[in-house]
Amino acid sequence: MDVRPLLQTLADDALRGDLAFSTHTRIARRVQRLLDDPDCATADLVKLISAEPLLSARIVGVANSLAYNPRGQAISDLHGAIARIGFATLRGLATSLVIRQLNDSARQGGYAVLAARLWEHTAHVAALARVLARRVTRENPDAAFFAGIAHEVGGFYLLARAREFPGLLDGDFEPWHEDGEARVGRAVLRALDAPAGIGAAMETLWSGYLALPPASLGDTLLLADRLAPVESPLGALAGMSRRGMDAELEMLVDDATLSLILAESAAEVASLRAALQA
């Protein structure tokens, strides 16, 4: 079965904004728009976010993770949590709520196993991207975290809509990685008003070209994707994978090997991943 026309339909629908946002997700979108206001105040964000328990819990959970709370000083209020994680990370968490809605739609459509695996992969990549940005590529860690959260958004949209296209996941799925992933991903990112820098990083991911030594946000994202211990199930469907740390990646970074940096950061990555998956 040729899935290319179906992938084009999905991309066209996303460009028209056909993402079927729930009430909860509309609140997340309002948070994103409020963050675009240069005069945005934390008090206004707290008032809006308080109406969405899932987003509230995730913000507090991430703020208390080892990545943002290395001294173990717990926070229980939204105002303090937002002040700790910053607006950039907050934008990423608002986006994660949108993605989780697509995840839920995929589960209801009969793709629970694939959706759960894809979210597990996403959480690993987001956590790794933040650590790699801070310790390897010297990119903005919060931007890397956002990119990690959003990097499979096209895949989540695909699974959320798959029930409408019988045979989509049963045919030759290689075109998804040849072109469809980028086409659908671009469309969904545009519908979500993702920052331009995130789109540029995604293009590096989709091209699969990792510069050595890695230096850009795109390199950070692609490296995190390759190092994630859980690979994307959509890659497996196509018989393709970006996973694995081969000899060329075992490079010296500030006198420490990449594997040592990952080992030293394992607790930080685990705590942030757990906060995302809660």
C-alpha positions in Angstrom: 0.0 0.0 0.0 1.4 3.4 -1.0 1.0 5.6 2.1 2.3 8.8 0.5 -1.1 10.2 -0.4 -2.3 9.5 3.1 0.7 11.3 4.6 0.0 14.3 2.3 -3.6 14.3 3.5 -2.4 14.4 7.1 -0.1 17.2 6.4 -2.8 19.2 4.6 -5.2 18.7 7.5 -2.6 19.9 10.1 -1.9 23.0 8.0 -5.6 23.8 8.2 -5.4 23.5 12.0 -7.4 20.3 12.1 -5.9 19.1 15.4 -9.2 18.7 17.2 -8.1 20.3 20.5 -9.9 19.4 23.7 -10.9 21.9 26.3 -7.8 21.0 28.4 -5.5 21.4 25.4 -7.1 24.8 24.5 -5.9 26.0 27.9 -2.4 24.9 27.1 -2.6 26.8 23.8 -3.8 29.9 25.7 -0.7 29.6 27.9 1.5 29.5 24.8 -0.2 32.6 23.4 0.2 34.4 26.8 3.9 33.6 26.8 4.2 35.3 23.4 3.2 38.6 25.1 6.3 40.5 26.1 4.4 41.9 29.1 3.3 38.4 30.3 3.2 38.3 34.1 3.6 35.2 36.2 0.4 36.0 38.1 -1.6 35.8 34.9 0.0 32.5 34.0 -0.8 31.1 37.4 -4.4 32.1 37.2 -4.8 30.4 33.8 -2.7 27.3 34.5 -4.6 26.7 37.8 -7.6 25.7 35.7 -5.7 22.7 34.2 -4.7 20.2 36.9 -2.6 18.0 34.6 -0.4 20.9 33.4 -0.2 22.3 37.0 1.0 19.0 38.3 3.6 18.6 35.5 5.0 22.0 36.1 5.5 21.4 39.8 6.9 17.9 39.2 9.5 19.2 36.7 10.4 22.1 39.1 11.1 19.6 41.8 13.1 17.2 39.6 16.8 16.9 40.1 17.4 18.8 36.9 15.8 22.0 38.3 16.1 21.3 42.0 19.6 19.9 42.7 19.5 21.1 46.3 16.3 19.3 47.1 14.3 22.3 48.1 10.7 21.2 47.2 8.2 23.7 45.8 4.4 23.1 46.0 3.0 26.3 44.5 2.7 27.2 40.9 4.2 30.7 41.2 7.4 29.3 42.7 7.5 26.5 40.3 7.2 28.8 37.2 9.8 31.1 38.7 12.2 28.2 39.0 11.8 26.6 35.6 11.4 29.8 33.6 9.1 30.7 30.7 10.9 28.7 28.0 10.5 25.4 29.9 6.9 26.3 30.7 6.3 26.6 26.9 7.7 23.2 26.4 5.4 21.7 29.1 2.4 23.4 27.6 3.3 21.8 24.3 3.7 18.5 26.1 0.0 18.7 27.1 -1.0 19.1 23.5 1.1 16.1 22.6 -0.3 14.0 25.4 -3.8 14.7 24.0 -2.7 13.4 20.6 -1.3 10.4 22.6 -4.6 9.8 24.3 -6.4 10.0 20.9 -4.0 7.3 19.6 -4.7 5.1 22.5 -8.5 5.4 22.0 -8.0 4.6 18.3 -6.4 1.2 19.2 -2.7 2.2 19.1 -2.1 2.2 22.9 1.2 0.2 22.7 2.7 2.4 20.0 1.6 5.6 21.7 2.9 4.6 25.1 6.3 3.6 23.5 6.5 6.8 21.5 5.9 9.0 24.7 8.5 7.0 26.6 11.0 7.6 23.8 10.0 11.3 23.8 10.6 11.7 27.6 14.0 10.1 27.3 15.0 12.4 24.4 13.8 15.6 26.1 15.7 14.8 29.3 18.9 13.8 27.4 18.7 16.9 25.2 18.7 19.2 28.2 21.7 17.5 29.7 23.6 17.4 26.4 22.9 21.1 25.7 24.3 22.1 29.1 27.3 19.8 29.1 28.2 19.1 25.5 26.9 21.5 22.9 26.6 24.6 25.1 23.2 25.3 23.6 20.2 26.7 25.6 19.1 23.8 27.8 15.5 25.0 27.9 15.3 25.2 24.1 16.8 21.7 23.9 14.2 20.4 26.3 11.4 22.0 24.3 12.8 20.5 21.1 13.0 17.0 22.7 9.4 17.2 23.8 8.2 18.3 20.3 10.5 16.2 18.2 7.9 13.4 17.6 4.9 15.6 17.3 4.3 14.5 13.7 4.3 10.9 14.9 1.8 11.5 17.6 -0.5 13.2 15.1 -0.1 10.3 12.7 -1.1 7.8 15.5 -4.0 10.0 16.6 -5.4 10.0 13.0 -4.4 6.4 12.0 -7.8 4.9 12.7 -9.3 7.1 9.9 -6.9 5.6 7.4 -7.1 1.8 7.4 -3.9 0.1 6.5 -1.8 3.2 7.1 0.5 1.5 9.6 0.3 -1.9 7.9 1.7 -1.0 4.5 5.2 0.1 3.4 6.0 2.6 6.1 9.4 3.6 4.7 8.0 6.7 3.1 7.3 8.0 6.6 11.0 8.4 7.2 11.9 9.3 3.6 9.7 12.4 3.6 6.4 12.0 5.5 7.8 12.5 9.0 9.2 15.9 8.0 6.2 16.9 5.9 3.6 16.1 8.7 6.0 17.3 11.5 6.4 20.7 9.8 2.7 21.1 9.4 1.9 20.3 13.0 4.7 22.5 14.3 3.3 25.4 12.3 -0.2 24.7 13.7 1.3 24.8 17.2 3.2 28.1 16.5 6.5 26.5 17.5 9.4 28.9 17.6 11.6 29.1 14.5 14.6 27.8 16.2 12.8 24.6 17.1 11.8 24.1 13.5 15.4 24.5 12.4 16.5 21.9 15.0 13.9 19.5 13.7 15.2 19.9 10.1 18.6 18.6 11.4 16.8 15.7 13.1 14.9 14.8 9.9 18.0 15.0 7.7 19.8 12.6 10.0 23.1 14.5 9.5 25.0 14.9 12.8 27.9 17.3 12.8 31.0 16.3 14.7 31.7 17.6 17.2 28.0 18.5 17.7 27.5 22.2 18.3 24.0 23.3 17.3 20.5 22.8 18.8 19.8 20.4 15.9 22.9 18.4 16.7 21.8 18.3 20.3 18.4 16.9 19.4 19.8 14.4 17.0 22.4 13.2 19.4 19.8 12.8 22.2 17.6 10.8 19.8 20.5 8.5 18.9 21.4 8.0 22.5 17.9 7.4 23.9 17.7 3.9 25.3 14.1 3.6 24.0 13.8 4.1 20.3 10.8 5.4 18.4 8.4 2.6 17.4 7.7 4.4 14.2 11.4 3.9 13.2 11.0 0.3 13.9 7.9 0.1 11.7 10.0 1.4 8.8 12.9 -0.8 9.6 15.0 2.3 10.3 16.6 3.6 13.4 18.7 6.6 14.5 19.6 4.8 17.7 23.1 3.9 19.0 26.3 5.4 20.2 29.0 4.1 17.8 32.7 4.8 17.9 32.4 8.2 16.1 30.2 9.5 19.0 32.5 8.4 21.7 34.3 11.7 21.5 36.2 13.8 24.0 34.2 16.7 25.3 36.1 19.0 27.7 38.4 16.2 28.7 35.5 13.8 29.5 34.1 11.1 27.3 30.5 11.3 26.3 29.7 8.1 28.1 31.2 9.5 31.3 29.1 12.6 31.0 26.0 10.5 30.5 26.9 8.3 33.5 27.4 11.4 35.7 24.0 12.8 34.5 22.0 9.6 34.8 20.2 10.6 38.0 19.3 14.0 36.5 18.0 12.5 33.3 16.0 9.9 35.2 14.3 12.4 37.5 13.3 14.7 34.6 12.1 11.8 32.6 10.0 10.6 35.5 8.4 14.0 35.9 7.5 14.1 32.3 5.9 10.7 32.3 3.9 11.2 35.6 
